[in-house]
Amino acid sequence: MDLNLQFPAGWEQAKEIKFEQGFTKPAPRDYVGLGPLTEPESLALYNFTLAHNFRLTIAYHTQGKEIYWKFLDYMPPEALQIANIFGQVSGYNVVNPPYASSFAGFKDWFIQQYNRPRLYY
């Protein structure tokens, strides 16, 4: 189970994309499962986030040394500015997520749910 493909931000689209790519059964990565938030680890992170007032989340993708800063057309205020700062200090590239990787992640759900990050609110 890919625990970062378990969140309710376009989960159905993630399932469609991943199934078309051949990820239709349990595997170490890219398998979305039977529904959003079915895995205890993902559900725990979801509930923990709901219980706190976090100002931002950072999506470091270590495989490509990239930072994803938006979700579809959701572009929270200051998100690109914050991503660029973290990109400079980490050496990671700030990029728009590829469409096929744009759904069901924690960062996607966080942005959709809260329209954050914002430096001031």
C-alpha positions as CSV (number, residue, x, y, z in Angstrom):
1,M,0.0,0.0,0.0
2,D,1.3,3.4,-0.9
3,L,0.3,5.4,2.3
4,N,0.6,8.7,0.5
5,L,-2.1,7.7,-2.0
6,Q,-4.7,7.3,0.7
7,F,-6.1,10.8,1.2
8,P,-9.5,12.2,0.0
9,A,-8.3,14.7,-2.5
10,G,-9.0,13.2,-5.9
11,W,-8.6,9.6,-4.6
12,E,-10.8,8.3,-7.4
13,Q,-8.6,9.9,-10.1
14,A,-5.5,8.5,-8.4
15,K,-7.1,5.0,-8.5
16,E,-8.0,5.4,-12.2
17,I,-4.5,6.6,-13.1
18,K,-2.7,4.0,-11.0
19,F,-4.9,1.1,-12.3
20,E,-4.2,2.2,-15.9
21,Q,-0.5,2.0,-15.0
22,G,-1.0,-1.6,-13.8
23,F,-0.9,-1.0,-10.0
24,T,-4.0,-3.0,-9.3
25,K,-3.0,-5.1,-6.3
26,P,-1.0,-4.6,-3.1
27,A,2.6,-3.5,-3.8
28,P,5.3,-1.4,-2.1
29,R,4.3,1.7,-4.1
30,D,1.6,3.2,-6.2
31,Y,-1.2,0.9,-5.0
32,V,-4.0,3.2,-3.8
33,G,-6.0,0.5,-1.9
34,L,-9.7,0.0,-1.8
35,G,-10.6,3.5,-0.7
36,P,-9.3,6.7,0.9
37,L,-8.1,6.4,4.6
38,T,-8.4,2.6,4.8
39,E,-4.9,2.3,6.3
40,P,-4.4,3.0,10.0
41,E,-1.2,5.0,9.4
42,S,-2.9,7.4,6.8
43,L,-6.0,7.7,9.0
44,A,-3.8,8.6,12.0
45,L,-2.1,11.3,10.1
46,Y,-5.4,12.6,8.8
47,N,-6.9,12.7,12.3
48,F,-3.8,14.2,13.8
49,T,-3.9,17.0,11.2
50,L,-7.5,17.7,11.8
51,A,-6.8,18.0,15.6
52,H,-4.1,20.6,15.1
53,N,-3.9,24.0,13.4
54,F,-0.9,23.5,11.2
55,R,0.1,26.4,9.0
56,L,1.8,24.4,6.2
57,T,3.1,21.1,5.0
58,I,6.1,20.6,2.9
59,A,6.1,17.8,0.2
60,Y,9.7,16.8,-0.3
61,H,10.0,14.1,-3.0
62,T,13.3,12.5,-2.3
63,Q,13.3,10.2,-5.4
64,G,13.4,13.2,-7.7
65,K,14.7,15.8,-5.3
66,E,11.6,17.9,-5.9
67,I,9.2,20.0,-3.9
68,Y,5.6,20.0,-5.0
69,W,3.9,23.3,-4.0
70,K,0.3,23.2,-5.3
71,F,-2.6,20.8,-5.9
72,L,-4.4,21.1,-9.3
73,D,-5.7,24.7,-9.4
74,Y,-5.3,25.2,-5.7
75,M,-2.5,27.7,-5.2
76,P,-2.6,28.9,-1.6
77,P,-1.2,32.4,-0.8
78,E,2.6,32.4,-0.4
79,A,2.9,28.7,-1.2
80,L,5.3,29.2,-4.1
81,Q,7.3,31.7,-2.1
82,I,7.7,29.2,0.8
83,A,8.5,26.3,-1.5
84,N,11.2,28.5,-3.2
85,I,12.8,29.2,0.2
86,F,12.8,25.5,1.1
87,G,14.1,24.7,-2.3
88,Q,17.1,27.1,-1.9
89,V,18.1,25.6,1.5
90,S,17.5,22.0,0.5
91,G,18.8,22.0,-3.1
92,Y,15.6,20.5,-4.3
93,N,13.8,21.8,-7.4
94,V,10.4,23.4,-6.9
95,V,8.1,22.0,-9.6
96,N,4.5,21.6,-10.5
97,P,3.4,18.0,-9.8
98,P,3.0,15.9,-12.9
99,Y,-0.7,15.3,-13.6
100,A,-0.3,11.5,-12.9
101,S,1.1,12.3,-9.4
102,S,-1.4,15.0,-8.6
103,F,-4.0,13.1,-6.6
104,A,-4.7,11.5,-3.2
105,G,-1.5,12.6,-1.4
106,F,-1.4,14.2,2.0
107,K,-0.2,17.5,0.6
108,D,-3.0,17.5,-1.9
109,W,-5.6,16.9,0.8
110,F,-4.0,19.5,3.1
111,I,-4.1,22.2,0.4
112,Q,-7.7,21.3,-0.6
113,Q,-8.9,21.2,3.0
114,Y,-7.2,24.3,4.4
115,N,-6.0,26.4,1.4
116,R,-2.6,26.7,3.2
117,P,0.2,27.5,3.5
118,R,-0.2,31.1,4.4
119,L,2.4,33.1,6.1
120,Y,-0.1,35.2,8.1
121,Y,-3.7,34.5,9.0
